[in-house]
């Protein structure tokens, strides 16, 4: 059990670090978005384009990075939207079962399947050095690679959540409250 707990802590640490890095992308995305907006408006007034396709795509890429790389961090911190009509009223043991089964039956298989399906298009994108069809656009192959990274990070966090909730369930079965000093 200690080895599984250590694995969970490593995964949590990775996603915590990636999540904190992702937060740094948000101000950059905002600055580029403000520049794109102001550049378009001021450019219209003076008859000169002050923005570019690469800046517009860069803003979109930063948004994609923030979303894709931040998803596992959000999952780790239980920040995803849920339909909590029943969940909030359930006792902790039932909530733990739902979290455990959700990770085992949905998150892990779905992410594994998606990694399998996104791999070939990403490899193809790298083989042809795919670039945006827009003039001055950015390469597409790096951002497409982040889709696979997204699913890997989410898969890892699903494994971590399954481990933590499995340990909680074991503690419940031993008559304990399921909580420990390890944040479980």
N, C-alpha and C positions, 0 to 999 in steps of 0.2 A: 504494500500500500504506500510506503514511503517513496518508492521509485516513481509510482504513478503521480503522487502528489508533487514530487520534484519536477517531473515532466510538465505537469499543469502549471507550475510556477514559472518554468522556462518559457512556455508558450505565452502565458500572461505577460511576462516581461517583454517578450518580442512585440506583442501587440500594443502594449503600453507605450513602448518606444516609438513604434510606427505611428500610433495615434498622436503622440506629442509632436512628432515631426510634421504630421499632417496639419496640425493647427497652425503651423508657421506658414503654410501655403495660403491660408485664407486672406491675410492682409495683402499679400502680393496679388492675389486674384482680384481683390477689391481695387487696388491701385490701378491695375491694368484695365479693369472695367470702367473706372472713372475716366482714365485717359481715353479709352475708346469712345466713350460718350461725349466727353468734352472735345476730343479731336474731331469727331463727326460734326458737332454743332458749330464749333469755331471754324472748322474747315469749310463748312457751307457758307459761313459769313464772308470768309476771305477768298473763297474759290480755290482752296488748296486742300487736298486730302492729308490729314494729320494722323491718320490711323493706317492700319494695314491688315491684310488677311492673316498674316502670321500673328499679330497681336490679338486679333479677334479669336483665332483658333487657340492661341496660348491661354487666353482667359477660359475658354471651354475645357482645355486640357487640364488646367489647374482645378477647375470645378470637378472634373472627372477624377482626378487624383485624390482630392479631398473626400469625395464620396466613396470611391473604391478602397482607398487605403484606410479610411476612417471607419469602415463598417465593422471590422472585427473588434476594434477598440470600443465601439458603441455596443456591440454584443457583449463584450467582457463586462461593461458597466451597466448592463441591463437597460440600455437606453432606447432600444427599438420600440416602435409602436406595437402595442398589443391590443387585441380585443379582450378586455378584462371583465367582461360581464360576469363571469363566474370565478376566474382565477383569484381576484382580490379577496373573495369571501372564503376561499378554501383554506384549510389549515396548512401550516408550513410543510408537513409531510406530503400532502397531495400536490402542492406546488412543486416540490422537489421532484416528485415522480413525473409531473408534466415536463419540467425542464430537462430531466434525464432522458425521457422517451423522445422528446422533441429533438434533442441533439442526436440521439442514436438512430431514430427512424427517419428524420427529415434533413437536418442540417448536414450531417456527415455523408449520407448517400447522395443528396442533391449536389453538394460541392464536389464530391468525387466524380459524379457523372458530368458535371459542367467542365471540370478540368479536362476530362477526356475529350469532350466535344469542342472546346475552344482551342485546344493545342494545335490542331492541323491548320486552322485559319491563321493563327499567330505565326506559325513556322512559315507558311506561305507568304505572309506579309513581310517577314524578314528576308525571305529568298528573293523577292522582287523589289525590295527596298521601297515598299509602298509609301507614296507621298500623296498629300491632299491634291485633289484635282483643281483646286482654286489657285490662281496665280499668287505666288509668294506664300503658299500654304506650307504647313509643317509636315514633317514625316509622320506617317501613321503607325509604323511598326512599333515604336517604343510605347505609345499609349495603348495599343492593342495588347501588348505584353502585360500591362498592368491589370488587365481583366483576369488573366491567369493568376497573377499575384493575389488579387482580390479573393479569388476562390480558395487559394492555398491558405491565406491568412484566416479566412472564415472557417475553413475545414479544421485548421489547427485549433482555433478558438472553440469550435464545436467539440473537438476531442477534449480540450481542457474543461469545458463546461460539463461534459459527460463524466469525466473523472471526478470533478468536485461534487457534482450531484450524486454520483454513485457512492462516494465516501459519506456524504450526508445520509443517504438511505441506509447504509450499513450502520451508521451511528444511531439512526432512528430505530433500527431493528434490535439494537443492543440496549434500547431504553434510554438513550442519551437524547439531547435536544437537537443534535445534528450540527451544531455550531462548534468551531474549534478556534484555537489561537492562530490558525493559518488563514483566517478570513473565509472559511467555508461556511 
